[in-house]
Amino acid sequence: MSKLGNLGARLHRGEVGYDFVKNRKIWYGLSILITITAIVGLAVRGLNMGIEFEGGAVFNTPKNTSASVSQAEEYAEQASGHDAIVQKLGDGSLRIQVAGIDTDAANTIKNTLADDLKVDSEQINAELVGPSWGEQIANKAWQGLGIFLVLVVIYLAIAFEWRMALAAFVALIHDITITVGIYALVGFEVTPGTVIGLLTILGYSLYDTVVVFDSLKEQTKDITKQTRWTYSDIANRSINSTLVRSVNTTVVALLPVAGLLFIGGGVLGAGMLNDISLSLFVGLAAGAYSSIFIATPLVADLKEREPAMKALRKRVLAKRAQSAAKGETELHGDDESYEGEPEDAAPAVVGPRNQPASRTRGRGRPSGKRR
């Protein structure tokens, strides 16, 4: 078995692990810092909305146009008085986007571009996008996002409990905010492809969270009938037991997305690939982070506020203090387990237990028959 596979097996059995829940304030602080940065970037720079949302025109030049991208961008901005986005396509043609213009302005810009690029105006294909159509697309996107979040909360509240539903909702909002903030800071154009990417990452983020929640639900059955673990202990073990699976799933998903973003978008210059791959790349990474460092520790925080969990924590801590006072070297010092708790998941014994002295029969002779 590989080292990673061996580590995953040991994490699943509870032989090793990292205390994610104990250090939750660090993760909360880090997430708050990243979220504030994203919100500031969104407020200061704003989103670079595509013409699908703002309205405008797209001009496609003939094949093998001699002008460079920078020249075409300068010509378009001079002709329209607006910022222009120019992309060179694989056949040598140019795709020029100008937002915020109407039909009359588009015809004038088309003729001016034809003169500057030294091509026939009839060879330039102009496509107009009205702002009302873009507004409808934006409204549909918000409606889809809202319906998705409502259904997710309802499902998790039924399948698990409302605390897990609330934690998952917070994690999803966390992922969306960070992804949108990165878009604002980087300046990538927001297109329908971006919306598709955002909706896709929500599913990935939710998958990782539900995997941990399912393990947590299974391991906390009849939790109040034992005095070995607190709810936070079991929550931490649930994260560790699914950690390698979550990391592997995220890495496998990120590799092709990274290919789209850095090779397809960066090397080939494919604009649509940039739009969807950036949202997927950032969202997948943020989703894996939130499922481990945000969602499950938040559930543990909420559950530890319950009277039953508070009473359990007092019993567990009292038991551990009693064990320490007796000089026991086990971490938790209790042999009892509860339903769903495997025996091999108990902490390893560091030293021998205190054993009572054995009694002997007779005078200094071991017990047994005489010969």
GUGU-417535 format. One line per 8 residues: number of its first residue (from 1); their letters; for each residue x, y, z of N, C-alpha, C, O. Coordinates in steps of 0.2 Angstrom, whole numbers. Each point is the difference from the previous one (the first is absolute). Last residue first. Example, Ala and Ser with C-alpha at 12.3 -4.5 7.8 and 13.67 -1.06 7.14 Angstrom:
<nodes>
2	SA	64,-11,35,4,6,1,-4,5,3,3,6,1  -1,-34,-1,-4,6,0,4,6,0,5,-1,3
</nodes>
This chain:
<nodes>
371	RRKGSPRG	12,-156,215,2,-6,-3,3,-5,5,3,-5,-1  -24,24,2,7,-2,2,2,-6,-4,-4,-4,-2  -12,24,-8,0,-7,3,7,-1,3,5,2,-3  -13,23,0,1,-6,-4,0,-6,4,0,0,6  9,28,-3,-6,-5,1,0,-5,-5,4,0,-5  18,10,16,-5,2,-5,-6,-5,1,1,-6,2  15,11,19,0,-4,-6,-6,2,-4,-5,3,2  11,7,20,5,2,-5,0,-5,-6,4,1,-5
363	RGRTRSAP	-19,-9,22,6,5,3,5,1,-6,4,-4,-1  -31,-1,-3,5,-3,4,6,5,2,-2,6,-1  -11,1,-21,-3,-5,5,6,-3,4,6,-1,-3  -9,26,-9,2,-7,-1,-2,-4,6,-2,2,5  -5,22,-20,0,-4,6,3,-7,-1,-1,-3,-5  5,28,-9,-3,-7,0,1,-4,7,5,1,3  -7,27,-8,5,-6,1,-4,-6,1,-5,-1,3  -4,21,-19,0,-2,7,5,-6,1,1,-4,-4
355	QNRPGVVA	2,23,-15,-3,-7,1,0,-1,7,5,1,4  -3,21,-22,1,-3,7,-4,-6,1,-6,0,0  14,6,-25,-5,2,5,3,-2,7,4,-5,1  13,12,-21,-4,-6,3,-5,3,5,1,5,3  6,11,-23,4,-4,5,-5,-5,3,-5,-1,-2  -1,14,-17,6,2,0,4,-4,5,6,-1,-1  -28,-4,-15,2,0,7,8,2,0,4,-4,-3  -22,11,-16,5,-5,2,2,1,7,0,6,2
347	PAADEPEG	-25,1,-11,7,3,0,5,-6,2,-2,-4,5  -21,-3,-17,2,3,6,7,2,0,4,-3,-3  -16,-8,-15,1,7,0,2,3,6,1,6,1  -6,-29,-5,7,2,-2,1,7,-1,5,2,-1  -27,-12,7,5,0,6,7,2,-2,4,2,4  -27,8,-15,5,-6,0,5,0,5,2,5,2  -27,6,-2,7,2,1,4,-6,0,0,-5,4  -24,5,-7,3,3,-5,7,2,1,3,3,-5
339	EYSEDDGH	-18,-6,26,-1,-3,-6,2,4,-6,0,7,0  14,-5,22,-7,0,-1,-1,-2,-7,4,-1,-4  15,-3,26,-2,2,-7,-7,1,-1,-4,-3,4  23,0,18,-6,-1,-3,-1,3,-7,4,5,-1  16,-5,16,-1,-6,-4,-7,0,-4,0,-4,-4  17,24,14,-6,-3,1,-1,-5,-5,1,1,-6  17,17,8,-1,-4,6,-7,-3,2,-2,1,5  15,15,-21,-7,1,2,-1,-4,6,-5,1,3
331	LETEGKAA	27,-1,-12,-2,7,-2,-7,1,3,-1,5,3  18,-23,9,-4,1,-6,-3,7,-1,0,3,5  13,-11,14,4,3,-6,-4,0,-6,3,3,-5  -8,-2,33,-1,-4,-6,3,4,-6,0,6,0  -2,0,24,6,-2,-3,0,-4,-6,5,-3,-2  -23,13,17,2,-6,1,7,-3,-3,2,-5,2  -12,27,-7,2,-1,8,2,-6,2,4,-1,4  -11,4,-26,6,3,1,2,0,7,6,-1,2
323	SQARKALV	-27,-7,-8,5,-5,-2,7,3,1,4,-4,2  -22,18,3,0,-6,5,5,-5,-2,4,-2,4  -8,20,-19,3,3,6,1,-6,5,5,0,4  -18,-5,-23,7,1,-1,5,2,6,5,-2,1  -29,1,1,3,-7,-1,8,1,-1,3,-4,3  -15,24,-3,0,-3,7,3,-7,0,4,-1,4  -9,11,-25,6,3,3,1,-2,8,6,-1,2  -25,-7,-14,6,-2,-3,7,3,3,4,-4,2
315	RKRLAKMA	-26,11,5,2,-7,2,6,-3,-3,4,-3,4  -11,25,-10,2,0,7,1,-7,3,5,-1,3  -13,3,-25,7,3,0,2,0,7,6,-2,2  -28,-4,-6,4,-5,-2,8,2,1,4,-4,2  -21,20,2,0,-5,5,5,-6,-1,4,-2,4  -9,18,-21,4,3,6,1,-5,6,5,0,2  -18,-6,-21,7,-1,-1,4,4,5,6,-2,1  -29,2,2,2,-7,0,7,0,-2,4,-4,4
307	PEREKLDA	-14,25,-5,0,-2,7,3,-7,0,4,-2,4  3,17,-25,-6,-4,2,1,-2,8,6,-2,1  10,13,-15,-4,5,3,-6,-4,3,-3,3,5  19,-13,-19,3,0,6,-4,5,5,1,0,6  -6,-2,-30,-2,-6,4,2,0,7,-3,-2,5  10,19,-20,-7,0,1,-2,-5,4,-5,1,5  27,-1,-11,-1,5,4,-8,1,2,-1,1,5  8,-17,-21,2,-2,7,-1,6,5,-2,-2,5
299	VLPTAIFI	-2,5,-28,-5,-4,3,2,-2,7,-4,0,4  19,13,-16,-6,4,2,-5,-5,3,-4,2,5  24,-12,-13,1,3,6,-6,5,2,-1,0,6  -1,-11,-27,0,-5,6,1,4,6,-3,-2,5  4,16,-25,-7,-3,1,0,-5,7,-4,1,4  25,10,-11,-5,5,2,-7,-4,2,-2,1,5  24,-11,-13,2,5,5,-6,4,2,0,3,6  -3,-21,-22,5,-2,5,0,5,6,0,-2,5
291	SSYAGAAL	-12,7,-25,-3,-6,3,4,-3,6,-3,-3,4  10,22,-17,-5,2,5,-3,-7,3,-3,1,6  21,-2,-22,2,3,6,-6,1,5,1,-2,6  -5,-6,-27,3,-5,3,2,2,7,0,-3,5  -10,18,-20,-4,-5,2,3,-5,5,-3,-2,5  16,18,-16,-3,3,5,-5,-5,3,-1,0,6  12,-6,-25,5,0,5,-4,3,6,1,-2,6  -14,1,-25,2,-7,2,5,0,6,-1,-3,5
283	GVFLSLSI	-5,24,-16,-5,-3,4,1,-7,3,-2,-2,5  18,13,-19,-1,4,6,-5,-4,4,1,-1,6  1,-7,-27,6,-1,3,0,3,7,1,-3,5  -19,6,-20,0,-7,2,6,-1,5,0,-3,5  -3,24,-15,-5,-1,5,0,-7,2,-1,-1,6  15,6,-23,2,4,6,-5,-1,5,2,-1,6  -6,-8,-27,5,-4,3,2,4,7,2,-4,5  -18,13,-21,-3,-5,4,6,-4,4,-2,-2,6
275	DNLMGAGL	8,21,-19,-6,2,4,-2,-6,4,-2,1,6  19,-4,-22,2,4,6,-6,1,5,1,-1,6  -4,-9,-27,3,-4,5,2,3,6,-1,-3,5  -7,16,-23,-6,-4,4,3,-5,5,-3,-1,5  19,13,-19,-4,4,5,-5,-3,4,0,0,6  23,-8,-18,-7,-1,-1,-4,3,5,1,-2,6  24,0,-11,-4,6,0,-7,-1,-1,-3,5,-3  23,-20,5,-4,0,-6,-4,7,-1,-2,1,-5
267	VGGGIFLL	16,-5,24,4,-1,-5,-4,1,-7,2,3,-4  -13,0,25,6,4,0,4,-1,-6,2,5,-3  -23,-17,6,-1,7,1,6,4,-1,0,5,-4  2,-29,3,-5,2,-5,-1,8,0,-1,3,-5  16,-12,21,2,-2,-7,-5,3,-5,2,3,-5  -6,1,28,7,2,-1,2,-1,-7,4,4,-3  -26,-10,10,1,7,2,7,2,-2,1,6,-3  -9,-28,-1,-4,4,-3,2,8,1,0,4,-5
259	GAVPLLAV	11,-21,17,2,-1,-7,-4,5,-4,2,3,-4  -8,-5,26,6,3,0,3,0,-7,3,5,-3  -22,-18,7,-2,7,1,6,4,-1,0,5,-3  4,-28,5,-3,2,-7,-2,7,0,1,4,-5  7,-11,26,5,-1,-5,-2,2,-7,3,4,-4  -17,-5,25,4,7,-2,5,-1,-6,1,5,-3  -14,-24,12,-5,5,-3,4,6,-2,-1,3,-5  13,-19,17,-2,-3,-6,-5,5,-4,1,0,-6
251	VTTNVSRV	5,6,28,6,0,-5,-2,-2,-7,2,2,-5  -18,-4,22,1,7,-2,6,1,-5,-1,3,-5  -4,-24,15,-6,2,-4,1,7,-3,-1,1,-6  16,-10,22,1,-3,-6,-5,2,-5,1,1,-6  -3,7,28,6,3,-4,1,-3,-7,1,3,-5  -18,-12,19,-1,7,-2,5,3,-4,-1,3,-5  5,-24,15,-5,0,-5,-2,6,-3,0,1,-6  14,-2,25,3,-2,-6,-4,-1,-6,2,2,-6
243	LTSNISRN	-12,4,27,5,5,-2,3,-2,-7,0,4,-5  -16,-15,21,-2,1,-7,5,5,-4,-1,2,-5  3,-9,28,-1,-6,-3,-2,1,-7,1,-5,-4  3,24,18,6,-4,-1,-1,-6,-4,4,-2,-5  -23,15,12,4,4,-5,6,-4,-2,2,-1,-6  -15,-8,23,-3,-1,-6,4,4,-6,0,-2,-5  7,4,28,2,-7,-3,-4,-1,-7,3,-3,-4  -8,23,16,7,0,-2,2,-7,-3,4,0,-5
235	AIDSYTWR	-25,1,15,0,5,-6,7,0,-3,1,0,-6  -3,-11,26,-3,-4,-5,0,4,-7,1,-3,-5  6,14,25,4,-5,-2,-2,-4,-6,4,-2,-4  -18,18,13,5,3,-4,5,-5,-2,3,0,-5  -21,-6,19,-2,1,-7,6,3,-4,0,-2,-6  8,-12,27,-4,5,-1,-3,1,-7,3,-4,-5  6,-19,17,1,5,-4,-5,5,1,-6,-1,1  7,-18,14,7,0,-3,1,6,-5,6,3,1
227	TQKTIDKT	-25,-12,12,3,5,3,7,1,-2,5,2,3  -32,-11,-11,7,-2,1,4,6,4,-3,5,0  -20,-6,-9,0,-6,4,7,-2,2,2,-5,3  -9,24,-17,-1,2,7,0,-7,4,0,1,6  1,-2,-30,6,3,2,0,2,8,5,-1,3  -19,-11,-22,0,-1,7,6,2,4,3,-3,4  1,7,-29,-6,-4,3,1,-2,7,5,-3,2  10,15,-17,-2,3,6,-7,-4,2,-4,3,4
219	QEKLSDFV	17,-9,-24,5,-1,6,-3,3,7,2,-1,5  -13,4,-27,1,-8,2,3,-1,6,-2,-4,4  0,26,-13,-6,-2,2,0,-7,3,-3,-2,5  22,12,-15,-1,2,7,-7,-2,2,0,-2,6  6,-4,-28,5,-3,5,-2,2,7,0,-4,5  -11,15,-22,-2,-7,1,4,-4,5,-3,-4,4  10,26,-9,-6,0,4,-3,-7,1,-3,-2,5  21,6,-20,2,1,7,-6,-1,5,1,-3,5
211	VVTDYLSY	-5,3,-28,4,-6,2,2,0,7,-1,-5,3  -10,24,-12,-5,-5,1,4,-7,2,-2,-4,4  14,23,-12,-3,1,7,-4,-6,2,0,-2,6  9,2,-27,6,-1,5,-3,1,7,1,-4,4  -16,9,-22,2,-8,0,5,-1,5,-1,-4,4  -5,26,-9,-5,-3,4,1,-7,1,-1,-3,5  15,16,-19,1,2,7,-5,-4,4,2,-2,6  -4,-1,-29,6,-3,3,1,2,7,2,-5,4
203	GLITLLGI	-20,15,-15,-1,-7,1,6,-4,3,-1,-4,4  2,27,-9,-4,-1,6,-1,-7,1,-1,-3,5  12,10,-24,4,-1,5,-4,-1,7,3,-2,5  -14,7,-26,4,-7,0,4,-1,6,-1,-5,3  -10,26,-7,-5,-5,1,3,-7,1,-2,-4,4  16,21,-12,-2,2,7,-5,-6,3,1,-2,5  6,2,-28,5,-2,4,-2,1,8,2,-5,4  -17,13,-21,0,-7,0,6,-3,5,-2,-5,3
195	VTGPTVEF	1,28,-6,-5,-2,4,-1,-8,0,-1,-2,5  17,12,-19,2,1,7,-5,-2,5,1,-4,5  -5,4,-28,4,-6,2,3,1,7,0,-5,3  -13,22,-13,-4,-6,2,4,-6,1,-2,-4,5  16,26,-1,-5,-2,-6,-4,-6,3,0,-2,6  19,22,2,-5,-4,3,-5,-2,-6,-3,5,-3  31,2,3,-7,2,-2,-5,-6,3,1,-6,0  23,13,13,-3,-5,-6,-7,3,-1,-4,2,4
187	GVLAYIGV	20,6,13,-3,4,-6,-3,-4,-5,-1,3,-6  12,-6,29,3,-2,-6,-2,4,-6,4,1,-4  -15,2,25,7,2,1,4,-2,-7,5,4,-2  -28,-10,3,1,7,1,7,2,0,2,5,-4  -7,-28,5,-2,3,-7,1,8,0,3,2,-5  0,-13,26,5,-1,-4,-1,2,-7,5,3,-4  -23,-2,18,5,5,2,7,-1,-4,3,5,-2  -21,-21,0,-2,7,-3,6,5,1,1,4,-4
179	TITIDHIL	2,-24,15,0,-1,-7,-1,6,-4,3,2,-5  -6,-3,29,7,0,-2,1,0,-8,4,3,-3  -26,-4,12,3,6,1,7,0,-2,2,5,-3  -14,-25,2,-2,4,-5,3,7,0,3,3,-4  2,-19,21,3,-2,-6,-2,5,-6,4,2,-4  -14,0,25,7,2,1,3,-2,-7,4,4,-2  -26,-10,5,1,7,-1,7,3,0,2,4,-4  -6,-27,8,-2,2,-7,1,7,-1,3,2,-5
171	AVFAALAM	-1,-10,27,6,-2,-4,-1,2,-7,5,2,-4  -23,2,19,6,4,1,6,-1,-4,3,4,-3  -21,-20,2,-2,7,-3,5,5,1,2,4,-5  1,-25,16,1,0,-7,-2,6,-4,4,2,-4  -8,-2,27,7,0,-1,2,-1,-7,4,3,-3  -27,-5,9,3,7,1,7,0,-1,2,5,-3  -12,-26,3,-2,4,-6,2,7,0,2,3,-5  3,-17,23,4,-2,-5,-2,4,-6,4,2,-5
163	RWEFAIAL	-17,1,24,6,3,1,5,-2,-6,4,4,-2  -26,-13,2,0,7,-2,7,3,2,2,5,-4  -3,-31,-2,-4,4,5,2,8,-2,4,1,-4  -4,-23,-11,4,0,6,-3,4,6,-4,-3,4  -8,-1,-25,4,-6,0,5,0,7,2,-6,2  -17,24,-6,-4,-6,1,5,-6,1,-1,-4,4  10,25,-7,-4,0,6,-4,-6,1,-1,-2,6  13,5,-26,4,-1,5,-3,0,7,1,-4,4
155	YIVVLVLF	-14,10,-23,3,-7,-1,4,-2,6,-1,-5,3  -6,27,-5,-6,-4,1,2,-7,1,-1,-4,4  17,20,-11,-2,1,7,-5,-5,2,0,-3,5  5,4,-28,5,-3,4,-1,0,7,1,-5,4  -16,16,-18,-1,-7,-1,6,-4,4,-1,-5,3  2,29,-5,-6,-2,4,-1,-8,0,-1,-3,6  18,12,-19,2,1,7,-6,-2,4,1,-3,5  -4,3,-28,5,-5,1,1,0,8,0,-5,3
147	IGLGQWAK	-13,22,-12,-4,-6,0,5,-6,2,-2,-4,4  12,26,-8,-5,0,6,-4,-7,1,0,-2,6  14,5,-25,4,-1,6,-4,0,6,1,-4,4  -12,8,-25,2,-7,1,5,-1,6,-1,-5,3  -7,27,-7,-6,-5,1,3,-7,1,-2,-3,5  17,19,-13,-2,1,7,-5,-5,3,0,-2,5  5,2,-28,5,-3,4,-1,1,7,1,-5,4  -16,15,-19,-1,-7,0,6,-4,4,-1,-5,4
139	NAIQEGWS	2,29,-7,-6,-2,5,-1,-8,0,-1,-2,5  17,11,-20,2,1,6,-5,-2,5,1,-3,6  -7,2,-28,5,-5,1,3,0,7,0,-5,4  -14,22,-12,-4,-6,1,5,-6,2,-2,-4,4  11,25,-10,-3,0,7,-4,-6,1,0,-2,6  10,4,-27,5,-1,5,-3,0,7,2,-4,5  -15,10,-23,1,-7,0,5,-2,5,-1,-5,4  -4,28,-7,-6,-4,3,2,-7,0,-2,-4,5
131	PGVLEANI	17,18,-16,1,0,8,-6,-3,3,1,-3,6  7,-3,-31,-4,5,3,1,-1,8,1,-6,2  14,-1,-24,-3,-3,6,-3,6,4,3,4,2  7,-10,-29,-2,5,5,-3,-4,6,-4,-5,-2  23,1,-20,-6,-3,4,-1,5,6,4,1,4  10,-1,-29,-2,3,6,-6,-3,3,-5,-2,-3  26,-3,-16,-6,-2,2,-2,3,7,4,-1,5  12,7,-28,0,0,7,-7,-2,3,-5,4,-2
123	QESDVKLD	10,-1,-21,3,-6,2,1,0,8,2,-6,3  -11,24,-16,-5,-6,0,3,-6,2,-3,-5,2  16,25,-3,-5,0,6,-5,-6,-1,-2,-2,5  28,1,-15,-7,2,-2,-5,0,6,0,-5,4  26,10,1,-4,-6,-3,-7,3,-2,-2,6,2  22,5,11,1,-1,-8,-4,-6,-2,3,-4,-4  -2,14,26,3,-6,-1,1,-2,-7,3,-5,-2  -13,26,9,6,-1,3,4,-6,-1,6,0,-1
115	DALTNKIT	-28,4,-9,5,4,-3,7,0,4,5,-1,-3  -23,-12,11,2,-2,-6,5,4,-4,5,-2,-3  -14,9,24,5,-6,1,2,-2,-7,5,-2,-1  -22,18,1,7,3,2,5,-5,1,6,0,-2  -28,-7,-2,3,4,-6,7,2,1,4,0,-4  -17,-9,22,2,-5,-5,3,3,-6,5,-3,-2  -13,17,19,6,-3,2,2,-5,-5,6,-1,-1  -27,11,-2,6,5,-1,6,-3,1,5,1,-3
107	NAADTDIG	-24,-14,7,1,1,-7,6,4,-1,4,-1,-5  -11,-1,27,3,-6,-2,2,0,-8,5,-2,-2  -18,19,13,7,1,2,4,-7,-3,6,1,-2  -29,-1,0,3,5,-4,7,1,1,4,1,-5  -16,-16,19,1,-2,-7,3,5,-4,4,-2,-5  3,3,30,-6,-1,-3,1,-2,-7,5,-1,-3  12,-1,26,-2,3,-6,-7,-2,-3,-2,-6,1  16,-3,19,-3,6,1,-1,4,-6,-1,7,0
99	AVQIRLSG	21,-24,-1,-6,0,4,-3,7,0,3,5,0  13,-21,-17,0,7,3,-7,0,4,-5,-1,-3  24,-17,-9,-6,1,4,0,7,2,5,2,3  7,-19,-23,0,6,3,-7,2,4,-5,0,-3  21,-20,-10,-6,1,3,0,6,5,4,0,5  11,-10,-28,0,3,6,-8,1,3,-4,1,-4  20,-20,-13,-5,6,0,0,3,7,3,-3,5  10,-17,-12,3,7,-1,-5,6,0,2,5,-1
91	DGLKQVIA	-6,-29,6,0,1,-7,3,6,-2,0,2,-6  -4,-8,30,5,-4,-4,1,0,-7,5,-1,-3  -12,23,18,-2,-7,-1,5,-4,-3,4,2,-3  -3,21,18,2,-3,-6,-2,-7,0,3,-4,4  -13,26,10,3,-7,0,1,-2,-7,-4,1,-4  -3,23,20,2,-3,-7,3,-7,2,5,0,4  -21,21,8,4,-6,1,1,-4,-7,-5,-1,-3  0,29,13,-1,-6,-5,4,-6,2,6,1,3
83	DHGSAQEA	-17,25,7,5,-6,0,-2,-5,-4,-6,-2,-1  -3,25,-7,-1,-4,6,6,-5,0,4,-1,-5  -8,17,-12,0,4,6,-1,-4,6,-1,3,5  2,-8,-30,-6,-1,4,0,5,6,-5,2,3  23,-4,-19,-6,1,-4,-6,0,4,-5,3,-1  27,-6,11,-1,7,-3,-7,1,-4,-2,5,0  7,-26,9,-1,4,6,0,8,-3,-4,4,2  9,-22,-17,-7,-1,3,-2,5,5,-5,3,0
75	YEEAQSVS	28,-4,-9,-5,2,-5,-7,0,3,-4,5,-1  21,-14,14,0,7,0,-5,3,-5,-3,5,1  5,-28,0,-3,3,7,0,7,0,-5,4,2  16,-15,-20,-8,-1,-1,-3,3,7,-5,3,-1  28,-4,1,-2,5,-5,-8,0,-1,-3,5,0  13,-22,14,1,7,3,-2,5,-5,-3,5,3  3,-27,-10,-5,1,5,0,7,3,-5,3,1  15,-5,-26,1,-4,6,-6,2,5,-4,4,-1
67	ASTNKPTN	2,-4,-27,1,4,6,2,-5,6,-3,-5,1  -3,-3,-23,7,1,1,1,4,7,6,0,2  -24,-19,-9,0,7,0,7,2,2,3,-3,5  -14,-20,-10,7,3,-1,0,7,-1,3,3,-4  -27,-10,3,5,-4,1,7,3,-2,0,4,-5  -21,12,11,2,-5,-5,6,-4,3,3,2,4  -17,10,15,3,2,-7,1,-6,-4,-1,-6,2  -17,13,18,4,-5,-2,3,2,-7,-4,0,-5
59	FVAGGEFE	-9,12,27,2,1,-7,5,-6,-1,5,-1,3  -25,8,16,5,-4,-2,2,0,-7,-5,-1,-4  -9,17,24,0,-3,-7,7,-4,0,5,2,3  -24,6,18,5,3,-4,1,-4,-7,-5,-2,-3  -5,-1,31,-2,2,-7,6,3,-4,5,2,3  -5,-12,20,-1,7,-1,-3,2,-6,-2,6,-1  5,-29,6,-3,3,6,-1,7,-1,-5,3,2  17,-16,-18,-7,-4,1,-4,3,6,-6,-1,0
51	IGMNLGRV	28,9,-6,-5,3,-3,-7,-3,0,-5,2,-1  22,-5,22,1,0,-8,-6,3,-3,-5,2,3  17,5,21,-6,-4,-3,1,0,-8,2,5,-3  14,-2,25,0,2,-7,-5,-4,-4,1,-5,-2  -1,13,29,0,-5,-5,1,3,-7,-4,4,-2  13,9,25,-6,-2,-3,1,-6,-5,6,-2,-1  9,16,16,1,-1,-7,-7,-2,-4,-1,2,-5  1,3,29,4,5,-3,1,-1,-8,-1,5,-3
43	ALGVIATI	-12,-20,17,-3,7,1,4,5,-4,-2,5,-3  9,-28,3,-6,1,-3,-3,7,0,-3,2,-5  22,-7,17,2,0,-7,-6,0,-4,0,4,-5  -3,-6,28,3,7,-1,2,0,-8,-2,5,-3  -7,-25,11,-5,5,0,3,7,-2,-3,3,-3  18,-21,6,-4,-1,-6,-5,5,-1,-2,3,-5  15,-3,25,4,2,-6,-4,-1,-7,0,5,-4  -10,-13,24,1,7,0,4,3,-6,-2,5,-3
35	TILISLGY	1,-28,6,-6,2,-2,-1,8,0,-2,3,-5  22,-14,13,-1,-1,-7,-7,3,-3,0,3,-5  4,-3,29,5,5,-4,-1,-1,-7,0,5,-4  -13,-19,17,-2,6,1,4,5,-4,-2,5,-3  9,-27,5,-5,1,-5,-3,7,0,-2,2,-5  19,-7,21,2,0,-7,-5,0,-5,1,4,-5  -7,-6,27,3,7,-1,3,0,-7,-1,5,-3  -9,-25,10,-5,5,-1,3,7,-1,-2,3,-5
27	WIKRNKVF	16,-21,9,-3,-1,-6,-5,5,-1,-1,3,-6  11,-4,27,5,2,-5,-3,0,-7,1,5,-4  -13,-13,22,0,8,0,5,2,-5,-1,6,-3  -2,-29,7,-5,3,-5,1,7,0,-2,3,-5  15,-22,16,3,6,-3,-5,4,-4,2,3,-5  -9,-24,15,3,4,6,3,7,-3,0,5,4  -9,-21,-19,-5,3,4,3,5,5,-2,5,1  16,-19,-15,-3,6,-4,-5,4,5,0,6,-1
19	DYGVEGRH	20,-24,5,-5,3,4,-3,6,-4,2,6,2  11,-29,-11,1,7,1,-6,3,3,-6,-2,-2  16,-25,0,-5,5,-2,3,7,3,4,1,4  -1,-31,-3,3,7,0,-5,5,-2,-6,-2,-2  -2,-19,6,7,-1,3,4,6,0,4,1,5  -27,-7,-14,0,5,6,7,-1,4,1,2,5  -11,-12,-26,0,-4,6,1,4,6,-1,-2,6  3,12,-27,-7,-3,0,-1,-4,7,-5,0,3
11	LRAGLNGL	26,9,-9,-4,5,2,-7,-3,1,-4,3,4  20,-18,-11,1,2,7,-4,6,2,-3,0,6  2,-7,-29,-3,-5,4,1,2,8,-4,-2,4  13,17,-20,-7,0,0,-3,-5,4,-5,1,4  28,-2,-7,-2,6,5,-7,1,0,-3,1,5  12,-17,-19,1,-2,7,-2,5,4,-3,-1,5  3,6,-28,-6,-5,2,1,-2,7,-5,-1,4  22,15,-12,-6,3,1,-6,-4,1,-5,2,5
3	KSM	26,-12,-9,0,4,7,-7,4,1,-2,0,5  1,-23,-20,3,7,0,0,3,7,-4,-1,4  2,-26,-7,-4,6,0,4,6,0,5,0,3
</nodes>
